[in-house]
């Protein structure tokens, strides 16, 4: 599915309306990122196409490793939303 329910607070207000519209669309776009539980109970957000952890393209550091489930879900929502917006625009 393209999006999970609930918008991330950092999403701009004008994008919130777009986000709500996208939630109503058929969920035909594959989500780019998902969660993986690691040994020790932490969570990683990873790219489903490469299997690699989410990486910041600007400084090439891993962003989403060793997160709490709450933080991981927020990052996941934000990144899948951003990817979905990129693909539909």
Secondary structure, 3 states (H helix, E strand, C coil): CCCCCCCCCCCCHHHHHHHHHHHHCCCCCCCCEEEEECCCCCEEEEECCCCCECECCCCCCECCCCECHHHHHHHHHHHHHHHHHHHHC
